[in-house]
């Protein structure tokens, strides 16, 4: 039944009542995944109103208001996906280790499962981009928005298919898929860490070393290559990202995203330990107020990043480049931990809203196609837009509705065929 549309619809609609009590505590991850993908869609959909503006001065003035730097420095939000990937990897392997011993055989097996889970949808969308996409419309911006990407993918699709595109420069084929490649590369690292470092001391030392080294590397890149401290969403980024050295050498490379992924692994370890050993969390109760602070602190971290964009000392930029991702990871891990164990009631009800559960299963495909849909809209466009916060929100809302609808249809037809087949026969 792996290839049954009826079966796939049933999987999308199924509740989580079949999960044990420990796994039921992880409901907050659905909301976190959904809110993050909506932020990603919003940031990318801004190009719709930016490229054909009736009032370009509105966008220019946004850069004079420090509040909007929450958006312009928002590229760090993708770290949320890395943290959740690391968390779920270590948590599931720890649950598995209760039933069987984890040997080195789980490294190739786990990597294979990861590839079978991610590759089918990715390959289908890549094939669609190379073949049919260019024939689905026309417009004054069609060559720039669509046909150029079709040509790029025809030239470099092999790098994307083998998850090497984030280390190939320049690679402009489905450029947002750098995350998919980096995620696969980090998952490979994660399987080695989780399977080989089994002792408590080995886990602590391995995680600590990886966090320190992973923080030093982007700082070194920034210092020696004189880069920006963060990838800043500037107006020209939409057309120059592939030659932006911060994007090429820091933002997209897996080794520069190690700290938050490994923090997720550490959080998965500790969450499983607390659940398994029935640890009394009363000691955290007097610090409950701290678990309501991560979101304001994350917003503050994004706002204070504006002085580090340019014009500051390379030493300061290197310091911020090395520290802002780990700091973001600490705040987000606090939010996840507080939500799982009900240590705060401010953000948890939002994250655990039941309506997140079904669409959160679609977020991988949503991520894969959302930028194609955005470019598709751009390619067909024949009018200018009035730049305003409302119009930007409406553009993002329209893109979100379109990509979730398409992802639902895609998921009904093809969700998890190969991974389901492997799970069934394993």
N, C-alpha and C positions, 0 to 999 in steps of 0.2 A: 504493500500500500504506500510505499515511499513516493510514488509518482501520482498519487490520487489527489485531485483538487479538493474533493470532499474531505479527505483526511487532513489536508493542509489547512483548510478553513477551520476544522475542528481543533487543530493544534493552536491556531491563532486565538481562538475564542475560549480555550480551556482555562479553567480557574487554577489556582495554586493550592487547592485543597489536598492534592496528592503529595505535597511536600511535607517533610517532618517539621517539628516545632522550631528547630534551629534555623532551617532554611526559610521558614515563614518570617523570621526576624529580618531578613534581607530585603523586604519590600521597598525600602527607601531607595534602593539602587534603580528601580524602574523610574521613579520620579526624577532622580538625578540624571539618568541617561536621557530622558525626554527633555528636560529643561536645558541640558547642554546642547543637544542637537538643535533645539529651537534657537538658541543663541548663535550657533554656527550658521544656520539658515539666515538669520537676520543680518549678520555681518556680511555674508556673501551676497545677499539680495540687494544690499545698498548700491551695488554697481548699476542696477536698473535705473535708479533716479540720478546717479552721478554722471553717467555717460551721456544722457540726453537731458541736461538740466535747462529749464527755462530761466532759473535764477541761481547761477553757480555761486553767487556771493553768499548764499545761505550755507552751503557746505564749507566755504572758506572761513566763515565766521564761527562755525562749530569748533574749529581748532583753536579759537581764542577762549573757549569756555572749558575750564579744567574738568567739569563734570563729565563731559563727553569722552574724556580719556578712559573712562570705564569701557567704552566701546572700542576706541582706537588702540588700546593696549589689550583688548580682549582675546588676542591670539593665544594667550596662555591657557584659556579655558579648555583647549583640546587635551590638556594634561589630565583632565577629569577622566577621559576614556582610558588613558594609560593606567591611572590609579585603579580604576575598576577592573581592568584586564588583569593586572597583577594580583589584586585582591581575590578575584574569582578563581584564578589559577591556583594559588597557594591554598585557598580555602577548600576547593574541591579535591585537591590532592591530599590534603590532610584528612578529609572525610573518607577518601578512598583508602588511606593508610590504616584506617580502623578495621578494614575488612581484609586487606591483603598487604603484603610487604611491597614497598616501592623499590624496585630494582632498576638497573640502568636500562632495561628493556623499555621502560616507560618513556624514556627520552625520545627515541624514534617513533614510538607509538603515539605519544602525545603530539609530536610535531606533525605526524601524518593526519591525525584527527583535526588539528588546527587548519591545515591546508585544505582538507576535504570540506570543512565547515565554511571556509571563507572563499575558496577559489571558484566554485560553480557560478555564484551570482556575479562575482567580479568579472569572470571570463565572458559571461553572456553579455554584460553591459559593455565590456571592451569590444567584443565582436560587433555589437549593435552600433557602437560609435564609429568603428572602422568602415562598416558596410552601409547601413540604411540611413543613419542620422543625416548625412549631407543631402539626402534627396527628399526630406520631409518638409521643406519650406523654402522661402526666399525672402529677401528684404534688403534694405540699404546697408544693414550691418551683418548680413548673413555670412559674408566671406570672412570677416574678422572674428565673429562670435562662434561660428560653427565650422565652416570649411577649413579654417586654419587648424583647428583642433583635430579634425578628421585626418588631415595630412600629417600632423605630428604623430598621431597614434599609428598611422600606417608605417611610419618610419621607425618607431621605437616601441611598438606594442610588446615585443619580447621581453624588454626590461621590466615592463609593468607586470606581465604574466608571471615572471619569476621573482617578483617582489624586490627588484634591484633599482627601481626608478628613482628612489630618494638618494641614491649615491651616483647617479648619472647626471652630468651637467653639460648642456642644459637638457632637461626633459620636460616638455610642456604637454604631454599626453595625459589628460585627466589629472591635472596637476595636484588636485586635492587628494588624490590617491596616495600621496606620499605617506599619509597617516597609515593606510592599510599596510604598506610595505614596512614601515617602522614598527607597527604593531606585531607583524609576523616575526620580524627579527628579534624584538624584545621577548616575544613568547618563546622563541627558541632558547634565548638566554635564560628565561624563567624556568623552563623545564630542567635545564642543567642545574640551576640553583636549587630548585625545590626537590629534585630527586637525589642529587649527590650530597647536598649539605643537610644531613638528617639530624645530627645532634644539635642540642640547644645552643651550645657554644659555637658550633660551625655556622649555624644560621645567623647568629648575632654578628659574628665577625664578617661573614660574607656580605650581609646586608649593609653593615657599616662601611666596609671598604668600597662597595659599589656606589653608595650614596656620595661618599667623599670624592671618589674618582670621577663619578658622573657630574659632580658640581664643578670640579676643577676644569674639566675639558672645555665646556662652553666659555668659561672665563678665559682660558688660554686662547681659544679661537678669537674671542673678542679683542683681547689684548694684542696678539701678534698680527692679526689681520685688520686691526683698527675698525671694528664693526660697530654697529649700533647695539645698545644693550638689550633691546627687544625688537621683535618684528612688529613694526608700527604700521597701522592701517592708514597709510597716506593716500591721497587721491590718485597718485600715479602708480600705486602698487599693482592695480588690476592689470596694467599693461607692461610692467617691468619686473614682476615677481621673479621671473626665471633668470634675471641677471642681478637681482638683489643679493649681495653677498651674505647678508644676515639670514635670508631665507635659504640660500643654497647650502651654506656651510654650517649653520647652527640649527635653524628651525626644523628642517626636515630630516636631519640625520638621526638615526636611532640612538647612537651613543651619546647624543646630547639630551636625550629624553629618558635616560636610565634612572635618575633619582626618584621621580614620582612613580614610575613603574615598580621600582623596588620597594618604595614606601607602601604601595598597595600590597605587595607580597607580605611585608611585615605586618600590616593591618590584618590580612587574612589569617596569618599564623596566630596572632594574638586573639582575634575574634573566635577562632576555633578553640583555642586554649580556654578562654573564658567560658564558652558554652560546654565544653567537654568536662572541665573540672568544676563546673557550677560555682565559679568564683563569685564571692560576695562583693558586689560593687558599691557597698555602702560608703567606702572611702571616697568615691567620686561624688557622692551626693552633696557634700559641702562645696564642691566646685561646679555644681550644675550650671551656674551662670556662665562659666567659661565655654560651655558647649553651645551657647546662643551667640557667641561672638564671631565664629568663623566667617559667616557671610559678610558682616560689616568689615572685618579685617581684610577679606579678599578684595572687597570694593576699594578699601583704602590702599591696598597694595597696587591695584591697577591705577589709581589716581596719582599716587606719588611717583609712578614711573615716568610721568611726562618730562621731568627735568633731564632724564637720562637718554632722551631720544638722540640728541646731537648737541654739540657745543660744550659738552662736559669733558672732563679729563678721561683719558682712556683707562686709567686706573679705576675710576669710579664706575665707568661703564662695564668694565670687566667684573668688578665686584657685584654689581647688580645682575649682570648676565648669569653669574654663577649661583646666586642666592635666591633669585625671585621664584624659580620653579620649585626648589625644595621648600621654601616658605609657603608657597601656595599649596604644596602637597601636605604639609603639616596641618594647615587650616582645614583643608578638605577632609583629611583623615579624621580629624576631630569631629567634624560634622557627621560623617558616616558612622563613626563609633557611637556618638551620642544618640543618633537616630536608631541604630540597631538595638541598643540596650535601653532606650527610652529615658535617656538622661536629660533630655530637653523636649519641650513641647511647643516650640515656636516654629521651627522649620519642618519637624517630623511629620505633622499632619499633611502638609503640602506634598512632601516627598512620597508619602505612603498612600496618597489618593488612589483609589482603586481604578479610576479611569485611565491611569498611566499604563496599566499592565499590558493591554493588548497593543497599543501603538509602540510601546517600548521594544516589542519583539521585532519591529520593522526598522529600527533605527540604523542598522547596518546598511540595508538597501537604500534607505532615505539618504544616508551620507553619500553613498556611491552616485546617486542620480541627481541630487539637489542642485549641483552646480551646472550639470548639463541642462536641466530644466530652466535654470536662470539664464544661461547663455541662449537657449532656444527662444525664450521670451525676448531677449535683447536682439537676436537675429531677425525676428519678425517685426520689431518695433518700427513705426513710421511717425511717431509723434514725440514731442518734448514733454518732460514731466516738470511739474512745479515741486521743487524741493521743500519738504516740510516734514516734521516728525511724524505727522499723521500719514502722509503719503508713503514714507519709508516703511512704517508699520503695516500699511495696507499691502504694499508690495511683498513684504516678508510673509504676511498672512496668506496671500494668494499663492506664493511659491510653496509654502508649507502644506496648504490644502492639496495642491497638485501633486507634490512628491509623496505625501502619505497615501493618497488615493492610488497613484501608480504603484507604490510599494506594496499596498495591500493586494492589488491585482497580481503583481509579480509574485508575491509571497504565496497567494492561493494556488498559483500554477506551479511554482518551483521550490517552495521553501524546504530547505534542508534535505533534498533528495539523497545526495551522496552520503552526507553525514548520518542520515537516518538509516541508510542501507548498511553503512559500516557498523553502526551501533546495533542494528538488528542481527548482524551476522558475527559480531564479536563475542 
